[in-house]
Every structure is written in C-alpha cells, then in structure tokens.
Amino acid sequence: MQLVVARIGRAHGIKGEVTVEVRTDEPELRLGPGAVLATEPASTGPLTIETGRVHSGRLLLRFEGVRDRTAAEALRNTLLIAEVDPSELPEDPEEFYDHQLMDLDVVLADGTEIGRITEITHLPSQDLFIVERPDGTEVMIPFVEEIVTEIDLEEQRAVITPPPGLIDESEAIVVSSRDEDAAADGSAEGPAGSSGKDD
C-alpha cells in the first residue's frame, strides 16, 4: 500500500537541498538516508534520499542526483510516497497512519453521529480531520486528545468531545461587532481589562 509521507517545498541553499512538509509520524523511518520513494507526479521519481537534517525546525533533504538549486526547485510540490505493509502499525499505540483513520465514523460520546473522516490535513501545529456530515457539509476537527478522546479501529469510529461552536455554529460564543466597536473607542462600561460581561 502506498502512503504519502511528505511534500517537497522550496529549495534551500545552492547544493540541492529542499525543505519538506512532513506527512508521517515516523519521519526517521520513512525519510531516512537510503529511502527510495515513489513520487506524484510519477515522472519526477523515484527519488533516493541521500542526506537529511533539521534546520530551524524544518526537515531538509537532499536526493541522489540533485546537485544544485535549479534541480531542487524543479521538485517543488512533488509528493513523496512510501510503500507500506497494510498490516503494519506505528510503534506508538497512540499514533495512527492516515489510511487507518480514513472513513472512520465520527461520533459524540453519547453516540450522536457527526459524519465520517474523508481527509486528513497535516499542519505544522496539528493534524485536522476533514469530516463530511450527513448533509454533505464539511467540518474540521483538530486531532488533539482534548477533542478526539478515542479512536476505536475495531468499531471503525472516532469519539469526540468538541468545544462549543466547533460542530454547531449556533453554540459558538460570539462577540457582537457593536461591543467590539465600543471597546475600541474606549466607551465600553466596566473596569479596564474587563470583558464588560457579568461574571
């Protein structure tokens, strides 16, 4: 089974290094020197990782045969794809591969159906579940333990406890623009630093 493990970003320096957006919880396993990766578009690869290092919080890779900035820049936005055994699981029981999470039913703790996971987006700060609701709309659920309380692969479901407004916008705590305008011109009542609301 093929798994997207990274996307190549911009060239770094003049010796063929590139930044990469990591899309795997195991970069040391999938993106280590010697790893041979398929690509999308396929015509760009396969690529063999020659070196890897972390610089200012970003992973930098150099591929065999890529020796200058021009060649590195030509790889920009290429997806790196690893071949993974479908039965293989991450070493950490609290981690999951994207393919394990796709199509899971998303429910509240009381069993209320929210939808199903159709996509997983990897951001620098956190991962997001893109959940398609029964009416066809989508909602984004941060994949953090405070919100996603349980992943049950046997039952094929993810249990969530969303904060107000994440699922139902009518529950969101909204500050009216009138209140914001009043606060901006200093005419809001209440002591400095107060929200102007009763505690």
Sequence and secondary structure as in RCSB ss.txt:
>XXXX:A:sequence
MQLVVARIGRAHGIKGEVTVEVRTDEPELRLGPGAVLATEPASTGPLTIETGRVHSGRLLLRFEGVRDRTAAEAL
RNTLLIAEVDPSELPEDPEEFYDHQLMDLDVVLADGTEIGRITEITHLPSQDLFIVERPDGTEVMIPFVEEIVTE
IDLEEQRAVITPPPGLIDESEAIVVSSRDEDAAADGSAEGPAGSSGKDD
>XXXX:A:secstr
 EEEEEEEEEEETTTTEEEEEE  S HHHHSSTT EEEEESGGG  EEEEEEEEETTEEEEEETT  SHHHHHTT
TT EEEEE  TT   SSTT   HHHHTT EEEETT  EEEEEEEEEE SS EEEEEE TTS EEEEE  TTTEEE
EETTTTEEEE   TTSS GGGS    HHHHHHHHTT   SSTT  SS  
